């Protein structure tokens, strides 16, 4: 019986892990290279699985593509390694008509290959697929595809160049969903329509979580399913990864997979011939079960309830009227008396929100979420909470965002963050699972009620997100193009770095007036000649005019005079900015809130006077 017919009509037992089995035997380099240097080791693995009852064997070629082989200097040996793998497996099968051979191709995109273009990946996969087909495999097994776009393109490529059976197994980000939020039902349905003969899941999860994902599927009964679970979650003992020896459990779970309509059962990481023998015992005497599952309806749509914000967002305020936000750095010490006093003074002066940095310059400060909650309770002042990608991995970022949502802190400034090495905390490391550009769409996904991993949050979050804008560049058009990318990623408005030249406001306005989102232009009062010279000479992208530097230099070491002149310049800048922008972003220098308090009062007064003139 040909493989096409068997996949359509029978329960099939596939083999288990090759890589982790070789790892347990002491091999710890390039497993695919063993096809050339130690073919007997590979043959013994195949033989063990056949003796255990597997009737579908895969080649030892999971990572035998040019991109992954390049780590070992073997990128020119793709065809040689893949064809050697096919020969070893065929020799082991030795003409047994009950055993079929599939060429294995593993997913590439993700992890250290996240930034590779899909075009380069497609070329590498096509080269490997060609080599396997030329060597005479009965079909193709695509496994551990975390990226849905890569999976779809791979099925398209394979179906164009072969009529042999195609099995496509994706890997999940969470139960029932892929990393990009696509539900498993949607993914498998589309992959089947593109030409895969069997679709399913493998790797990352053990039998329990995979069974839960299968149970949630809403698919037509005609779609054949595959499942290759890991043995368990890996443990770590004596310097090596180990998996549970749970073969009886595998037999019980295999029965349940069959009950859910799975027709092709094998194993992934940590599984051994003993696990496959247990599956074979469960399959013996059973027939495929075809369950009548209606076409899926996205669980995400059915579970999410729409909740609207009760108050206008900072973006909405800036679209309607002059809006002032002031940055006041969280303290570096536990005494927050002056900080609270400054916040109260700024509120009385008329600020719309206080922005709270997230350990700026990689130096630890009081947690900005905690401060925002204190401000909300004790001062009644809104906070714009900065969120840096440096200090938290994806798990921590989502957890932090969920906490912010429940605390009613919906205004965020998303930044990548300064590297930890520039800070004052020895030994600290930077995380950077994502950049600000990649975090923005994840927050937007939460606003649709979907977690980073694609699982329902039950309710949507209500965040509005600001992003950073640096107008102090030689080529402003390039900076604007980056703004456009951030808008596409989900940014609702922008906060600019401080501007020190009045004529620059017009230039920024002309360059950004086509954008439909507010821009809060940054104004930071100078406090001394030393401060001015530092900004001009040491801070990239900031340039002060000769006249501004001259004025500040006349203040000498007189602190009071320096603050007075700096405030005078800042007021002039604010007056000029209001001709072009509703959004003003005042940056408090060194917690001297009295300066931005006075700047805010001045701006509010000028705005009121202008309104009175218009009314008359």
N, C-alpha and C positions, 0 to 999 in steps of 0.2 A: 504494500500500500504506500502511495506517495505521501510526502509530508503534508501537502495541501489538504488531502482527504482526511488524514489523521487529525489535523488541527481542527477541522470542521466537524468531526463526528465522534472523537474519542477524548477520554481523559489521558493526559500525557504527563509522565514524570520526567522532569528535567534534572540536570546535575546541580551541584552546589558550588560553593566558592572554590576558585583556583588560587587566587592571590593569597588569601589568608591561610589556606592550607599549606602553601609553599612557605609562608612566613613561619608557621608553626614548625616546619621541618628545618628551619635555620637559614633559609634563603631570604635575603633582605636587600636586594638591589633591584635591577630591572628584570621583572619576572618574564617579560616578553622576550628578552634576549636569551633566556634559557632554551627557547625553541632551537637556537643554534648551538649553544655551548653544552647543554645538558638535556637533550631530548628525552632521555630515559626517565628523568624526573617528571616531565610533563606526561609522558605515556602512562606512568604509574598512577597519576592522579585520574586520568581518563578511565583507566582499567578499574580502579577502585569504585568509581561512580557507576560504571556499567554493571559491575558485580552487585552493587547495592540496589539495582533496579531501575536506574535511569535509562530512558529510551530516547532522550534528546540530549546530545552532548554539544558543548560549545567549545570553540577553539580558544587557545590561550593568547588572545589578541586584544584584550580590553583596552590597553593603552598603546597599541601598536600603530600609532599615527605619527606623522612627522613632527607635530608640535610637541607631543609628550616625549617622543624618543630623542628629541634634540637635547634634553637634559643629560643624556648619556652619550652624545655624539653619534647617535645612530639614525639620524634623520634621513640619511641616504639609503637606509636598509629596510624601508617600509615593505616593499614587495617581497624581499627575501625572507623577512621575519614572518609575515603573514602566510606566505605559501608554505614555509617550513611547518608552521602550526597546523595547517590543513593536512599536510602529509602525516604528521605524527598522529593526529586524531583518526585519520582514515586507516592508518596501519593498525591502530588499536582496535577500532571497530571491526576490522578484518572481514568486511563483507557481510556482517550480520544484518539481515534485512529488517530486523525489528528496531534497530538503532539508527537514528538520523543525526546529521551533523549540521550545526548552524555556525556561521562565522560571527564572532562577537565584535561589536564596535561600541566603544564607550563614549559618553558625552564629554565634551571638552569645556564648554563655556562655564564659567563660575570659578570660585576660589582664586587661585593665582592667575587664571586665564580670563578674568572678568573683563579686562579691557581689550581683548582681541576682537577684531572685526569679524562679523559673521561671514564675510567673503573669504577670509583666510581660513576660518574653521571649515567652511564648505569644501574648499580645495583639499584640505588635509583629509577630511572624511571621504571624499570621492576617491582619492588615491587609495585609501585602505579598502574601501568597498570593491573597487575594481580588482585589486589583488586577490581578495577573498573569492569573488565570483569566478575569476580566471582559474583559481585553484580547484574549483569544483565543489563548493559547499552546497548543501541542500536548501539552505535558506539563510536569512540574516537575523541576528538578534541584536537590537539596539538597546542598551541598558544604561541606567544611571544618568538620565538626561534631566538636569535640574532646570534648564532654560527651555521654555516652551517654544520660542521662536526657532531655536536650534533644532528641537525635536521635529517640528513641522517641516523645516527645510530639508532635514535628513531623510524623512520619509519620501518627500518629493523627489530628491536625488535618486534614492534607491529604486523607487518605482519606475523612474524613467529608464533605468539601465538594466533592470532584471524583472522577470516574471515570477521568480522564486518567492516563496512565502517570506513575509516581513513581520517580525515580532518587535513591537516598540514598547519598552518599559520606561516610564518616567519616574523620577524620584520626587517625593513630596517635601514641602517646607513645613507643613503641619498636617494634622489629620484632615484628609479630604480636599486639600488645596495645594497648589504649586507655589513656588516662591513668589511669583508675580501676582498672586491673588486669584489666578484662574482656578475654578473648581475642577476637581478630578473628573467629574462627569462631563464638563465642557471639553476638557483636554482630550480625554479618550474618545469622545464622540467625533471630534474634529480630526484626530489622527487616523481614526478608522475611515472616515470619509476621504482622506487624502491618499489612502491606499494600503495602510497597514492591515494585515490579515488577522493579527491578534494584538490586543493592546492591554497594558497592565502597569504594574508598579514593581519596583525593586529597590533594595538598599535603604539605608538610613534607619528604618524602623523594623522592629521585631514583629512577630505574628499578631500580637494583640492589636497594636495600632493600625497595622495594615488591614486586619479584619474589620475594624471600625470604619476605615475609609471605604472598603468594599461594600459594607452594609449600607452606607449612605448614598451609594451610587444610584442615579436615576438614568438608566440607559435602556435602549431597545434590547430585547432578548436576543436578537440576532448577532450581537457583537461578542465574539469570543474574548474571554478575559484570561490574563496571566498574572501570577503573583510569585515573586521571589523574595521572601522576607529574610532579614538578617537573623542570625541565631538568637541574638539578644542585643542589649546595649553593651558595648565593650567595657571591660574592667581593665585595671592596670596593676600588674603584679610583677615584682622583681624586674622592673625595667622593660616589660613587654605587655602588649595588649592581649587580653584573653576574653573569650566568649563563654557563655554558659553551655554546659553539656546537658541539653534538655530534650533528648530525642523522643521520649514518650509524650511530652507536651506537644512536640511538632506533629505527631501522629493525630492527636486530638484536634489540633488546630487545622490540620489538613482536611479532616472531615467537615469542619465548619466552613472552610473555604469552598469545598465542593458544593455544600448546601447553598452557598451564595452564588453559584453559577460559574466559579472559576474552573477552567478546563486545562490550563497548563500550570503545573506547580513545580517550583524548583527552590533553590536556596541562594542567598547572597552571603555577605560577609559573616564569617564565623561558622557557617554550616559545613558539615563534613559528610563523608559517605554514610555515617550512622544516621544523620538527620534525613538523608535522602532515602535510606532504607525504611525509616519510619513513615515517610510520605508514601512510598510504594506500597506498604502494607495497608495504609488507609485507602489508597486508590483501588487496590485489588478487589474485583467483584463489583465495583460501583460503576454507574453510568453517568454521563454528563447530565446535570440538572439545568433546565432552561427556565429561568424565572421571568415572569412577565413584568418587566419594569417599564413604567411609562416614561416618555421623554422627560428629561430633567427640567426643573424650573429652578433657577439660581436660588440657593438657600440664602445667599447674601441679600437678595432682594426681598425675600419673604420674611426674614428675621429682623431687618432693620426698620426702626421706627424713626420718622423724621422729627427732629427737634430743632426749633429755630432759636437763635440767640435772642435774649430779652432786651438787650441794650445795643445801641449802635456800636459797630466796631470802630477802631481808630481809623481804618480806611474810609468808612462811611462818613465819619466826622470831617475828615480832610477834604472829602468831595463836596461837602456842604458849606464849610466855613473855615476861618483861620483856626488852626489847631497847633498847640504847642506841647511838645514832649521834652522832658529834661532828663538827662542822664545823671544819676547820682550813684557813684560806685558803692557797692556793699562794703562795709568795713572789713579790715583784715584782722580785727580783734573782736572780742566778745562784747565790748562796750558799744551799744548802738544808740546811746542817748543823743549824741549830736546828730546822728543820721535821722532819727525820728523827728528831732527838732527841725532839721532842714526840710524834711518831707512836709511837715505841717506848714512851714513858711512858704514853700513852693506852691502848695495847694491854695493857700490864701492869696498868693500872687496871681493865680489863675491858670496854672498848668493843667492840661487835660490828662496827662499820664506821666508816670515816672519810669524811666527805663533802667533796668537792673542788669548789669553785666554778669556773665557766667565765668568767674575766675579769669578775668582779662589778664593778658600777658602771662598766662600760665602760672599765676600766683594764687594760692588759696585764699578765699574770702568767705564771709558768711553766705550760706546757701541762699541763692536769690529766690527760690520758691518759698522758703520759710519767711524771708523778708517781705515778699509780696503778700503773703497771707497776713502778716503783722500789719502791714500798711492798710490792707483792706479792712481789718478789724478795728485798729486803733486810730487811723487817720482818715479812713474813708476815701482813699486815693487809689486810682487805677494804676496797675503796673504793666509795663511791657517787658516780659521776661525773656532775657537772652538765653539761647540754647545752643551750646557748642557741641560739635561732633567729636571733640578731642578726648573727653573724659569718660564717655560711656560707650559700650558696645551696643549693638542693635537691641539686645534684650533690655539693657538699662535705659536706652532712649525711649523705647515704647512704654516701659514701666513708668518712667518719669512723666511722659506725656499723659498717660492715663491718670496719674496723680494730679497733674495740672488741671485736667478737664474736670475732675471731681471737685477740685478746690475752686472752680469757677474762674480760673486764670486762663483766659482764651486768647490773649494777645502775646505773640511770640516774635522774637527776632532770631532767625536761624543763621548761624555763622559756622564756618568750618573750625575756627579757633587757632590761636597761636600754638606752635609746637611746644611741648612740655620742656624741651631743653633750653628754651630762652627764659624760663621762669626761675624761681628761687627755691624749688623743692627737689633736692638731690634724689636721684633714683626713680623719679616719676617717669612713666612712659605715656606716649600718645596712643590712643586707640584707633580712631579714624576708620571705623567700619564703613562709614559713608562720609561724603563731603556734604556741604550745605545744598549743593545742586541735586544730590541724590536723596537727601532727607526731605526736601520740600514735597516731592510727589508722595512719599510715604505718609506724611502728615495729611496731605490731601486725601489719601486713601482712608485714613482714620476718620476723616470728615464724612466719608461715605459709609462708615460703620464697619470697616474692614481693617484688621490688624496688619502689621508688617508682613506676617507670614500668610495672609490671605484668609484667616479665620474670622468669623463674625465677632464683632465687639458687642453685639446686642443692641447698642444705640450708637449713633454717629457722634463724634466729637464736634466741637464748635470753634475750632481755631481759625484765626486769621494770622497770616504769617508775613512778616516783613523780612527783607533781605538787605544785605549791605551793598553800597554803591560807592565806588571811588572815582570821583570826577577829576581828581588831580593827576591826570595822566597826559602824556604827550599827544596821544591819538584818542580823542574823546569818542569817536565813532566806534572804536573797538570796545570801549567800556559799555557803550549803549547796546551793542550787539549781545554782550554778556547779560545785560538787563533783560533783553528779550528772551534769552534762554531761560533765565530764572522765572520770568512770567509764565513761559510754557511749562516750567516745572511746578508752578503753583504759587509763586510769590504774589501777594496781594498789594504790597506797596514797598517803598524803599526808604532807608535811612542813609544819607550820604556821609562820607568823611568830612571833616570841617573844611569850609571854604574861607579864604582870607582876602579875596579880591572881589570888589563889588561888581566889576564888569564880568566876572565869571558866572554870575547868576543868569545873565542873559544868554551866555553861550550854552550853559547847561539846559536852560529852558528851550532854546531853539533845537538842541540836539535830541530832546526827549518829549517834545510836545505831542508827538504822534502816539505816545504811550497812553493807555487809558487807565493808568494806576497812579496814585499820588506819590510824590517824592518829597520827603522831609529833608530839607537842606541843612547840613550841619554847620553850626556856628559855635566856636569855642573861644571864649574870652582869653586873651593873653594876660599874664600876671607880672611879667618882668622881661627885661632885655635878655636875660639868660634863657628864659622859657622860649622867647621868640627865636633866638639863635639856634637853640636845640631843634625846634620844629623845622626851621629852614634848612639846617645843615645835616641833620641826622635822621629825619623821618622821611622815608621814601615817598615821593609823590606830593609833598607839601612844599610850596614855595611862597614866601612872603615877599612883598614888594620892597624895594629899597626905602621907600617913604615910610612904610610901616615899621621897618626895622630901625630907621632913624628916630622915629618918634619914641619907640620903646627904649632906645639907647639913651635918650635924654633923661630917663628916669633913674639911671644909675642903679644903686643898690637900695633905693627908697621903695620899700614894699608897697606902702600905701599909694604912692604916686604911680607905681607900675600897675596896680590893680585899677586905679582910676582911668589911666590912659587906655588900658586893655579893654575896660568896659565901654569907654567912649567909642573905640573902634568897633566893638561888637554891636553896639546900638546902631551905628551907621550901616553895618553889614545887614542887620536885621531889617532895617528900614528898606534897604535895597532889595532884599530877598522877597519881602511881601509884595513887591510889584509883579512878581512872577509866580510865587508859590504860596499855597495855603498852609503847607506843612513846614513847621520850623522845629528844628532839633537842636536844643541848647545843651552843650556838654560842660558839665561842672568841673572846673579845674581843682584837683586835689581836695575834694569835699568842701570847697569854699562856696557853700550854697548861697551865701549872701549875694554873690556876684550874679548867678543865674536867676536869683529871686528878683533883683533889681532889673535885669535884662527882660525878664518876663513882664514885670509891671510896666516898663517902658513900652514894650511892644503892644500890650493890651491897651494902654492909653492911646497910642498912636492909631491903633485900629478903631477904637471908639470914636476918636476925633474924626477919622475919615468917614465913618458911618454917619455921624451927625451932619457932616458937610453934604453927603449924598442925600440925606433925608431932607435937608433944607433946599 
